[in-house]
Amino acid sequence: MLINLGTYYIYLKLKNAQKTVLLKIKTILLLFAATFIGAWIKKNSNSMNCMIITILLLTTIFKNTSEDSLGNTIVATMISVAISNIIFFISLFLNSIPNILLKINNDYIAFIFISIIYILLVGISMNIKRIRYGFSFLSVN
């Protein structure tokens, strides 16, 4: 769920899109549904099918909540998913350092640390000038 929410935030930043609060709430609820569908598919199938279905669901959700063309939405979604997963991987790596040094074996503490690091990294990376104002080829005109 954290990665999907991060993907949506990155998508909005890349597109430099302004959404109403009601539309954001609707999208977040749809992201919860997409996450549960992806988890169910992962449980009953494999990770590759889960990732494919999740990307398709995210593209569908983002397309239905924006006025952009399908091609533009697909490109923006793929870039957002890639950035979100890279940031999550970096968060996992950075979390391993205190886990090894402090010998933490509690999954809940690790999850909290990973979530905090992920949120901080997304916030920091979205303050990069090129991303903060959106990519020009993805911006809503």
N, C-alpha and C positions, 0 to 999 in steps of 0.2 A: 504494500500500500504506500509506503514511504517513497519508493521509487516512482510510482505512478503519480503521486502528488507532486514530486519534484519535477517529473516530466511535464506536467501541466504548467507549473510555474515557469519552467524554462521555455516552454512553448509560447506562453504569453509574453515573456521578455524578448524572445527572438522575433516575434511578430510585432512587437511594440503595440500590442492590442489593448484596448481599454474595454473591459467587460463590466456589466452591471453586477451588483451583489447577488441578485436573484439568479442570474445566469451562472455565476461562479458556484453558487450553492448547488444548482442543478447539475453542473459538470462534476463537482466533487461527489455527489451522490451516485452519478453514473460511473465515476472512477471506482467507488467502493464496489459496485456491482461487477465491473470489469475485473477487479482484483479477485473477487470471490469466484468468478467464472474461470479465471486463469488458475487459481489454486485447485479448483475441482478438476480441471483438465490435467494439471501437473500430477495430481494424485492418481488419476485414472489412466494417464498416458505417459508422456515424457516431457522433459524440459523444453525441447525444441518446439513441440506442438504448443506448449504453453506460451512460449515467447512469440510465436507466429500469431496465435489467436489474440494475445494481449496487444500486439502492435496493430492488428486489424481493428480491434475494439477501440483502442485509443484514437486511431485515425477516424473511425466512424463517429466517435464522440466529439472530437475536435472539429470535424466537418459539420456536424449538426449544430454546433454552438458557434459557428463562424460563417461569414459570408464569402469566404475565399473559395477559389477553384479547388477541385479535388487534387490535382497535381501539386499545387502549392501546399495544400494541407499535408499530403503524403511526405513531401520533402521536409517540411517543418517538423512533422512528427518524428521522422527518422533521425533528424539532427538532434531533436530534444531527447529522444530515447538514448541515443549514443552518448550525449553529454551527461545525462543522468546516470547511466550505467558506469561511465568512466569515473564520475565523482563518487559513486557508491564503492567502486573498487578501491579508489584511493582511501576512502573512509575505512574500509576493511583493513587495508594495509596499515594505516595510521593507528587503528585500534589494536593491532597485533603487538605494537611496541609496548604499551603499558600492560597488556595481558601477559606478555613474556616476562617483563621486568618485575611486575608485582605478583605474578603467578595467579592470576584471576581465572577461575574455572567456572564462574557462574554465568550462564547464558543470558539471564535477564540484565545483569550489569553490562555485559558485552553489547547487548542490543541497545541499551540506553546510550552507551558511549558511541556506538556506531551511528545512532540516530542524531546525536548532538553534533558529531563531527560532520555528518552528511549535510545537516541543515546549515552549519557554519560555512562549509565549502560551497554549497549552492549560493548562499548569500554573498560570499566573497567573489565567486566567479561571475555572478550576475552584475557586479559593480564594475566589471571591465568595460571600458568605454564603448567598444564595438558592440558588445552584447547588450549593454544597458539601454542603448537607443535602438536596438533591433537591427537585424540584417536588412539592408535596403531591398534585396530581392524577395524578402519574405514579408515586408511591411504591408499593412493594409493601406491602400490608397484611396 
